[in-house]
Amino acid sequence: MPSIEEAIPANVRMISGCRDEQTSADVSNVATFSLPDPAGRAGGACTSGLLKILYADKHKPDDDLSFQEVLLNLRDVMSSGRFTQIPQLTSSRPLDVHTPFTLVPDECTGTKRALLIGINYIGQQGELSGCHNDVLNMVEYLKDVWGFEEHNITILLDDGEHTNPTRSNILSAYQQIVAEAESGDAVYCHYSGHGGRLRDDDGDEEDGYDETLVPLDYQRAGQIRDDDLFNILVGPMKAGVVLTCVMDCCHSGTVLDLPYCFVADGEQEEMTLKPDFDMEKLMGLAQVLMAASNGDPMALAQACCTIL
């Protein structure tokens, strides 16, 4: 059975605005999903909170903040806005949460690449208003503070100007950034929109549900399950790449199926291996990918497309 490092070659970190079971609006009908009540607090709290901490008045903080401080401050910001979600940091490697927060670690001397997706679901039930702003504000932060260059940033928005965030376009964009990323690169992926839960269709979820992203055309094309995200983004990302993701959506706690977790509940002090982490699921996904690709990176990219 492969190790975690073999199953997930890249160093992957994800900040999510809530745990799997948490939602900022009523999304109780998981069998026949419909978008939440637009009057609910369904979008933007995580991103806006992060930017308030990391880029207030368009300036980075004078003092470096640790990962722990960023997550705890995010919890305070969200709580002050009457949001009850508890943000968390998950990763493919044990991370010392007391080290300074960074999107570009020192070992990343290659290219800085970014993919940002914002969906307001314009004209649909559950229309959101802040997801486009989340993405555009985060792009400004990436360029100003971390030196990301325009030509290495891909944006998907349902604003009539950018590429539409349909299911096919989202998956293709993830596949493209995986294909382009090389060892030494820093990659940033952002999602602001609706998240959901669907009944698990392959028996690999202990709670019986897959966590999902909800693309613009979900009614016709379906949602993007956590298994899809592992198969096309997490598992195939090359060793030596540091991938940081922000998932600003409901039910996002384990949407990338990463094994290590720090929960900003004020009690946890260190990142730990999740006690309920489904190691068999992780290894099963990894074995499917490796068997389909025979370890060859190009064949691995082809295998992701086949699996999806």
QUIFENLIN-V107075 format. One record per backbone hydrogen bond with DSSP energy under -1.0 kcal/mol. NH is the residue of the N-H (numbers start at 0). CO is the residue of the C=O. Records with the same first field share a line. If there is no record, write none. Layout:
BEGIN
NH = CO, CO
END
This chain:
BEGIN
6 = 2
7 = 3
10 = 240
12 = 242
13 = 89
14 = 244
15 = 87
16 = 246
21 = 18
29 = 27
39 = 36
40 = 23
41 = 39
47 = 43
48 = 44
49 = 45
50 = 46
51 = 47
52 = 48
53 = 49
54 = 50
57 = 54
58 = 55
66 = 98
67 = 96
69 = 65
70 = 66
71 = 67
72 = 68
73 = 69
74 = 70
75 = 71
76 = 72
77 = 73
78 = 74
79 = 75
81 = 78
82 = 77
87 = 15
88 = 261
89 = 13
90 = 259
91 = 11
98 = 95
100 = 64
107 = 104
108 = 106
109 = 183
112 = 185
113 = 151
114 = 187
115 = 153
116 = 189
117 = 155
118 = 191
123 = 120
126 = 123
127 = 119
133 = 129
134 = 130
135 = 131
136 = 132
137 = 133
138 = 134
139 = 135
140 = 136
141 = 137
142 = 138
143 = 139
144 = 140
147 = 141
151 = 148
152 = 149
153 = 113
155 = 115
156 = 162
158 = 156
165 = 163
169 = 165
170 = 166
171 = 167
172 = 168
173 = 169
174 = 170
175 = 171
176 = 172
177 = 173
178 = 174
179 = 175
180 = 176
183 = 239
184 = 181
185 = 110
186 = 241
187 = 112
188 = 243
189 = 114
190 = 245
191 = 116
192 = 247
195 = 211
197 = 209
199 = 207
207 = 204
209 = 197
211 = 195
212 = 223
213 = 193
215 = 164
217 = 214
219 = 216
220 = 216
221 = 217
223 = 212
225 = 210
228 = 224
229 = 225
230 = 226
231 = 227
232 = 228
233 = 228
234 = 229
240 = 237
241 = 184
242 = 10
243 = 186
244 = 12
245 = 188
246 = 14
247 = 190
248 = 246
250 = 21
254 = 251
256 = 253
259 = 90
260 = 271
261 = 88
263 = 86
264 = 262
271 = 260
273 = 258
276 = 273
278 = 276
281 = 277
282 = 278
283 = 279
284 = 280
285 = 281
286 = 282
287 = 283
288 = 284
289 = 285
290 = 286
291 = 287
292 = 288
293 = 289
295 = 292
299 = 295
300 = 296
301 = 297
302 = 298
303 = 299
304 = 300
305 = 301
306 = 302
307 = 303
END
